[in-house]
Amino acid sequence: MTEKHAILIGGIGDDAHSVGIGLLELGFREAGFHVKSIGIRNSLVEFFKLAPFFDAILISNKNGHAELYLQDFNRLLSEYQLKEKNAKLWYLGGSLSVSESDFAIKKRFLNMGFTNVYPRPVPFSEVLNNIKRDIEYHNIPKKNNRQRFANMNKQKPVNWSEVHTGRLTDEQLEKERKEVLQEWPTGTDVLHSEYQKVAAVTGTLDELLWNNKVKNKTPVFQPRTGVANIEDQIELLQYLESEGSDVSSVQLDAASRSRLYHRAEEGRLLSLERKSSQLNGFPIPIYGVSEVRRLLLSLKRPFQLRGGGPDHRFTYEIALKAGVSALEGGFICYCLPYDKLTSPVESLKRWQFVDRLAARYYEMFGVAINREYFGVLTATLIEPCLAIIVNIIQAVSSARQGIVSISCGYAEQGNRSQDIAAVTVLDEQVNHYLRKYGFTNCRVTTVYHQFMAAFPADYAKAEELIFNSSITATLAGATKVMVKTAVEAIRIPDRYDNSKAVALSKKGALCADKSLLNHEKIKEEKQLIRKEVKQIMDVILELGNGDIIKGAILAIEQGVIDIPWSPNIYNRNRVVCVRDVEGAVRFHDFGNLPFSESVKDFHHQKVHKRKTMERDPSIFSLLEKDLSRIWKNEYQRWPLDGHYVT
């Protein structure tokens, strides 16, 4: 190997954001560095153990919890007295705090000993130039870097003996519950409190969504919230309900998502001390059944808990006993995009538990728990067929455990015709496969996530995106819209930002005119997506000898299911998508996706046209443009149809 400077890059703590890490890895490699990515969810100690072999160490944190996970940085700098004479460069970047100013953030972490700090996203060229400058300033020589960590984070084989796809028995469920409920002291609340039908007061999300779909109404709109203090959370949700929110919900904080309940408790106490939330969500497992029920009874709208991690058995035990009637997550969508080490087999077992537990509440109390899947996946450049097959597989898995209310998620990509086609085919294909396996009593609805990648930094453009996103969702017939705010790229949204976004979204829904539809283009996109879904699903069923769940596990192992930008070691990560000249998402690299030559030719032609018009053959360059063009405001208007590249 030729001599190069070596860079170590990874995410710290409970942060699950992996796309930026993946792009940096590509960029630094193309710039001539030896790069080792250790992915997400690393401890600070892991960075220090590997630091002797690298010249620059880049730590990413995008969920605002950097302070919680870097408390020991000074101590470790002293403890790990690196024996090499050469300096080590330490860089920290992302979205580092949920409450402090950029100036205060930089000051805090520079004083800790970091070489450079980026409190919010910056262009790759800026980071690259800074690293080159610092390397030159510290006179760090290039070295012959051997592949010391070549086997790190490699895919591991699936343990097929642990794959069971049938319904859990009551005995199996109760045995596992005894272990799960010991994770945190509030688990005793589940065992020693009576179930109360909160849904009798607020109604269930299942009832709201199904009624909305059957009557062909405009979508219901749901903002995202989540703060550490329960009194603040109640006040926030009550305000949003008074301002027109159709569904109340909280996002679980990142520490609780990772089952780091002690960190969540630290964040809650720190929030009380500082009188502002130091967590990026609401820590349901810390509060327990009675307090969560108090929150639910203070509301008038159906309530949903949105998680964001690979194992929510304990948290969802608390939520269901408290009276929550809607839960998000699934064994693929909360594993491959969110976690590094959890295998799909282990994830399947955990989510079979959640689904069977939720189904028991329907069987015992008549409350149909709505189960929603995070079809957003890694949120960035996801070709529609990938989201659809994940929804199909998880819907069948949930139905096997007795779930009857299913919501399938999809993240807006930006080309209106493609997005409308995707939502239509999503609803159609999920219902098709449920019927194929005999589940004819499931109520299937769709969820449209307003653009989930980096948002425009320009407020007016962000508002335009939200308004037109709502039009697209309505034209697509989506049942529910997850609302973003116009300040996503600027700061943490407050109650007023959320209420404005809901009002703007509802205004957009009223302006959804069918004359805006390009019927021929939508027809073409639907035909393509159907072909892609069928070609992948046929192979999945073949791999599983007719069993869709077993087939899905093997498909992940073989790369037949492959989620772009996934941090998970069981995901092949060979599939790469880019935009075409009209802003639609196309496959650049197919990996092992089992497409016909005609499907591959279609994508090749679209990508070739993009490269020709951009006069840029570099895949990194195209990806950087696609990942940054929106937040840099370097696009004409939203949606992107017909004018992404001109």
N, C-alpha and C positions, 0 to 999 in steps of 0.2 A: 504494500500500500504506500502511495506517495505521502509525503509529509503534509499535514494539514493541521489547522487549529481545530480543537474539539469542543463541541457544545453539548451540554446536557439540558434537556427541557422536559418539564412535566407540570402537572397541576397538583395543588396541595390541599389537604384536608378533605372536606365534604363536597368540594366543587366538582360537578360532573361535566363541565363544559370542555369539549374535546376538539371542536372544529378548528379553533385558532391554533391549538397545539399542532394539529396535523398540517395546517398550512405553513406554519413556521418551520416545521421539519422539512417540508418540500423546498421552501425558499432558501434555507441555509445550505441544504445539499446542493441546490443549483448554483449557489454563490461560492461553492468550493470548500465548505466546511465538512468535517466529520461530525455527524449529528446522532445522538442517542436520545430517543424519546422514551420516557418511562410512564407515559400516559397520565391518567387522572388518579385522584384519591391516594396521594402519597403523603407520608409523614415527613416532617422537616428532617428527621434523622436520616431518612432514606437519601435525601439530597446530599447530606454531609458525608455519608458513607461512600458515595460515588464521586464526590467532588475532586479527590486527588487525581483522577484520571482525565479531568476536563479543564479547559481554560476558562470557559464561561458557563455559568449555571443560571438558567432562566426559569423562574418560578411563576406560574400562572395562578391567579385566583379571580374568578369572575362573579362570585356570589356575595361579595361584600363582607366576608368573614376573615379577611387576611389577618387582622389583629389577633383573633383567637388562636390562629395556627402558627403565628410567628413570634409568640411571646418569648420563646427560648432561643431566638436567633443569636443574640449577643453571647449568651452562655455557650452555645454550640460553636461559635466562631473561636472562642477561647479553648474549649474542650478539645475540639478536633484541630489541634495545631498541625496544620498540613505540612508535611515534611518537605515537600518540593519547594525549591527556592522561588519559583515563579508565582506571580500574583494570581489570585482567583477573582474573576469578575462575577459579581452577583447582580442579577437583574430581576425586578419584580414588576409584573404588569397585569392588567385586567380591569375589573371593576372592584376596587379594593375595600370600599366601605359603603355602608348603607346610609351614613349620616354626615360624614366629615367632608369638608371642602377639599378640592384638589391640592391646594397649598398645604393644608394641614396634613394630608396623607403623605405627600412627598417629604415633608419635613420629618414626620414620624419615622418613616422607613429609611431615609437617608441617614438619619441619626443612629439607626440600628447598625448600619454598616453596609447597606446596599450601594452598589456602584451607580445604579440608575433606577428610577421608579417611574412607571407609566400608570397614572390613576385611571385612565380610560383608553380606549383603543386609539392607536396611531398607525400610520402607514408602515408597512414592512420596511420600506426604504429608509425610514428614519431610524428604526431599530438597527438595521444592518449597518448604516453609516456610523451610529454611535458605538457599536461593538468594534468595528474596524478602527475607529479613532482610539478607543480605550485600549485595544490590543497594542496599537502602535505606541501609545503614551506609556504603557507599562512594560514595553519591550518584551512581550511574550513571544517566544519562538514557536515555530511549527514543530510538530513531532510526528513520528511514525506511529499512528494510533492503531493498535491491533484490535481485532474484533473481540474485546474482552467480554462483552455482554451479548454476544450473538444469539444466545439461547434465551435471553430474557424476554418475558412476555410472549413467548411463542404459543401457538395454539396447542391445546391439550386434547387428548382423545376423549370421546364421550363414553361414560360408563353406562352402557345399554341396560345393564341389569337393574338400574334404578329408574328406568322409564316405565311408568304406569299411567295409562290414559283413561282408566275407568273412573267411575264415581267413588269418592271416598266414603267408607262406611262411617256410621256414627261412632263406632269404637275407635277407628283410626283418627277421626277428627278430635275426639275428646282427649285421647292420649297426647296428641300434639299440642292441644290447647294448654294442658297443664304445664308443659315446658315453656311455651311462648309467654304465658302470663306472668312468668317470673322475671322477665327482662327488666322491669322497673317497678318500684313500689306501687304505682297507680294501677298495676294489674289486679290487685286485690279488689279494686272497685268493681271490676267486671263480675267477679264471683259473688260479691255481697250486695249487689244492688239490683232492683227490679227493673225490667224493661218498661219504658214508658213510650207510648205512641205519639211522639212529637209530630209525626206526619199528619195526625188528626187535626193539628192546629195550622201547620204550614202547607200541607199537601206534599206529595212526593214529586221528585223530579221526573220520574217515570210517567206519572199522570199528566204533568204539564207538557212534556215533550210529545207524548203520543197524541194527546188532544190537539196540539199544534200541528202535527204532521197530518193527521186525519182530516183536519179542516183546511189544509193548504194555507195556513197563515204565514205571515212573514216570520223570520226566525225570532227566537227569544235571544236576549243579549245578556251575557254574563261577564262582568269585570273580574280581574284577578286582584286579590287582596291577601294580606298576611303580615301581621305585626306581633310583637312579642307579648305585649300586655293585653290581657283579656278585656279589660274595661275599654281600652282604646279600640280593640277589635270589634266589640259590640257596637260602640258608637259609630265606627266607620261603616259597618254593614247596615245599620239602621239609617244612616244618612244616605247611602247609595240606594237603598230600597225606596226611600222617599223621593229620590231623584230619578227613579225609573228603571232601576236594575231589575231584571226579571228573575234572576237566580242569584242567591247569595252563596258565596264560597270562600274558603281559605286555602291558601297554598301552604303546605307543610314546610317548616324551615329546613334548611339544608342539613343542619346537625341531626335533627330527628330523622330525616330521610336516610341518613347513614347509621341510624341506631346509636348515635353518640349522644345519649340522653343527658349525660353529665355536662356536655358542651352546651346543649340546648338550655339546661338549667342555668349555667353560667351566663349565657346570653340574656336570659329572662331577667336575672338579677341585675346584670349590668344595665339593662334597659330601664329598670326601675330607678337605678342610681342616677343615670344620665338623663332621665325623662324623655328618652327617644328610643325607638326600637333599634337594637343592635343585632337583631336577627332578621333574616330575609323572608320570614314566614311565621305562621302561628304554631307553637309547639304543643299540639294536641296531647301527645303522650305524657307531657309534664303536668298538664292540668287535670287529667283524669275525667271519669265519667260524669260526676255531678257538675263540675264547672263547664264542661263542654255542653251538657244538657241545658244549663242555665243560658249559655250563649244561644243555643237553638231556639229556646222558648222566648227569647227576646226579639225574634224575627217573625216576619209575615210571609216570606217567600221560601220555596223549597231550597234546600241547602246541599252543597256538594263539597266533599273533601278531595283535594287534588294533592297527590303525593309527590313522587319524583325519585323513587329509589327502588332497588331490587327486592327489598324485603319489608313489607308493611304489615305483617301479620299482627304484631302487637298494637301498632297504631290503629289499625282498622278494627281490632277487637274493642278498643276504647270507643272509637267513633260509632260503631254499630250499636253498642249497648247504650250509648248516650242518645241515640235516636237519629243519627245521620242516615239518609236514605239514598245516597249516591256516592260512589267511590270510583276513582280513576286508577288505571294501571293494568298491566298484563305481563305475561311471562316473557314475551319478546320485547315489547315496547318499553318496559321499565328495566330491562336487563342489558341488551346490546347497546342502546344509546347512553345508558346511565352508569354502567358499572364496568370495572376492569377485570375482575377475577371470578365473578359468579358465572357458573356454567349454565347453559340453557336447561339442562336437566334439573339442576338444583332450583333454578328459577321456576320451572314448571311446577315442582312440588309445592313451592311457597304459594304460588297463585292458585293452584288447585285448592289449597287450604282456604284462601280468601274467598274464592268463588263458592265453595261448599258452605262456608260459614255464612256468607251473605244469603245464599239460597235457603238456609235454615230459618232465617228471619221471615222469609216469605212463607215458608211452610208452617211455621209456628204462630206467626202474628199477622199474616196477610199483607205484609209490607214488601212490595216488589223493589228490591234494591237495584238501582240503575248502575250498571257496570260500563264505564267508558274506557276506551282504549286511546292511548296517546299516539295516534297515527302520525304525529309530527316527527317522531323518531329523533334524528339529530338536528332537525329543523332547517337544514341547509342543503339546497340542491338535491332534493329527493324526488326522483322520477316517480310519478303517481303509482305505477304498478307495485312498487316496493311497499308503499303504505297500505295498499289495498290487500295484498297477500297477508301481511301481518295482521290486519283487522280480521280477515276471514279465518285464519288459524285460531286466533284468540277467541273469536266469537263461538266457534265450535267447541273449543276447550271449556269455555264458561258454561255453555249450554249443557254439556255433559255433566256438570256439577249441579245443574238445576236452575241456572240463571235464566230469567225470561225477559229482562229489560236490558237491551244492549245499545250503546251509543258508540259509533265508529268515527274516529277523528281523522282529520286531514288538514295539513298546513298549506295555506295559500303560497304558491310559488311565484305568481306575478303575471302570468299570461292568462288572461280571462278565459279564453276558449279552452285551454288545457285544464284550468282549474274547474270550470263548470263540467267538463267531460269527466274529470276525475271523481267529483262528488256523485255524479249520476251513476257511474259504473261502480263506485264503492257501494252504494246502497243496493244496487241490482245484484252484484256478485256475492255480497255477504248473505243476502236473503237466499240466493240460489244454493249456496253451499250448506246453509243451515237446513233448508228443505231436503237437500240431497242426503243428509244424515238423519233425517226424520224429526228435526226440531221445528215444528210448524206453529208452535205457540209463542215464539219469540217476537217481541216488539222491537224493531230495529230503527234507530234514528241516526242522523248524521250531525257531526260537529265540525264547524269550519273555524279554523284558527287564523285570525288576521296575521299577516306576515310575521313570521317568528324569528327570522334572522335579524342581523343588525339593522336598526330602524334609521330613517333619515334624521340627520342632525338638524335640518331646517324645519322649524315648527310648521310652517305653511305646507311644506311637502308632506310632513307626517300627517297632518290633518287631511290632506287630499288622499293619501293612501288609505286612511281609516274609512273615509267616506266611500271611496270607490271599492274598497274591499267589501264593505257591507252590501253594495250593489251586486257584486259578483256572487256573494253568498246567497243572496235572495234569489237571483236568477238561477242559481244552481239548485234551489230547493232545499238548502241546508236547514236542519231543524233548529240548530243552536249555533250562535257565534260567540267565540271567545274573543273578547275585546282587548285591544292594545290601546295605549295612550300616546298622545302627540309628544310627550316628553321622554319617551323610552330611551333615547340616545343622550339625553341631557342630565337627567337626575331621577331619583326614585319618585314615582308618581304619588301624589297625595289624593285625598278624597275628591277634591275639585277637578283634578286631572281626569280621574276615573269617571266622574259624573258627566263631564264634558264629552268624553269619548263615547259613553253610552248614548248620550243625546245625539251626537254626530252620527253614530252608527244607525240609530233608528231613523234619522233623517235620510240617510243613504238608502235604507230599505224602502222607503216610500218613493224614492226616485228610480227604482229598478224597473226600467222600461224594456220590454222584449225587443224593441227596435234596436237595442244596443247589441243584440246577439248576432254573431257571425255563424249562422246555422251550418254552413258547409264545413267551416273549420272545426266546429264542435263535433260534427258527425265524423270527420276524419280522425280527430283525437280519440273519440270514443272507440272507434274501430281498432285503432292502434293499441289502446290500453287493454281492451278485451283480449286481443291476441296475446299480449305480453302476459297478462294474468293467467290465461288458460295454459300457455306454454310452461310457465313456472309451476302452476298448480298440478298439471299432469305429471310432471317429474316428481313433485313432492308425494303425490298419491302412489306413484310407482315405487318410490323409495320406501314408503311405509307399508307396502302391500295393501293399500286401501285405507290404512289408518293415517289420517291427516296429521295427527300430533306426532306420532313416531316419525312420519315422513319429514315433518318440519325440523325435528331435532337433527336428523341425518342431513337434511338440506343445509342447515347452518354449518355443520361440520365440513360439508363438501363445497360450500360457497354457492349453492343454488339459491340460498337466501343470504344476501350480503349487503349490510347497511353501510353506506358511505360515511366516513368520519367516525365510525364506531370506536370507542376506546377499549372494547371488550376483546380479550385474548382469544376467544372462541370464534370471533368474526373474522372472515378472511381479509377484509379490507382491500380487495382488489378492484372493486367497482368504483368508478369515478364518473361524475356527471358534471356537465357545464351547460350554460345557456346557449340557445341558438340566437340568430339575429333578431328574433321576435320576442326573446325573453323566456321562451318555453325551455323546460329542463330536458336535456337529452343525455344519453349515455355516451361518454367518451371511451371508457374502458368497460367491457362487459364482465370481466372476471370469468366466473363459471356459470353465469346466467344462461339458461338453455334456450336461447332465442333462435328462431329460424334465420336463414340468410337474408330473407326479405326484410325482416324487422331490423337486423343489424345494418343492412344497406341504408335504410331510412335514416337511422341515427348517424351513420358515417357521413352521409350527404349533408345533413343539417350542421354537423360539427365542422365539416370541411368548409362549408360556406362561411361560417363564423370566422374561422381562422383566416380565410382569404380576405374577407372584408376588414378584419382587424389588422391584417398584415402582421400576424403574431403567431408563430408556431409553438411557442412555449406553453405547455400545459399549466405550469405554475403561474405564469403571467395571466392566462385566461381565468384561472381560479381566483387569483387575487382580485382581479377586476370584478368577477361575479360576487365575491364575498364582501367587497368594499364599495362598490359603485353606488349602492342604495344609501348607505349611511354617509357617504361623502356627497350625496345629492347630485351625483354625476349621471343623471338620467332625465329624460324629458318630462315624463308624466307617468302616473299609475292609472290603470295597469300598463304593462310593458308592450302589449301587442303591437307589432308593426314598426316599433321605433327604438328598440333596445340598442341595436347597432345600425347606423345608417351611413 
